[in-house]
């Protein structure tokens, strides 16, 4: 099955990002394809490489980057949401890219299911 994931919450204020990451891992392990992971609203904070969580917390940004690198997952950050929050190309973590809402629409068309977190 082809899946698209929409993440609407940041990595340190809500469980949604971690849940989305774990869902993505489980889906890949079951042989499903991830068309794209789209980060919207406060979810764009998942792409900020300047985030440095305390040592006793998960590095959610790094986990997403590793997932993209290991599985070729397209991690897309909404340009308008990123600009509102001061996130530009210069602070993007490895594996993330900035694009418009058209990328979310395209992913939902291509995917069999879209799963929303947040």
Secondary structure, DSSP 8 states (H G I E B T S, - for coil): -EEEEEE-S-TTT-SHHHHHHHHHHHHHHTT-EEEEEEE-GGGGGGGBTT----TTS--HHHHHHHHHHHHT--EEEEHHHHHHTT--GGGB-TTEEEE-THHHHHHHHHSSEEEEE-
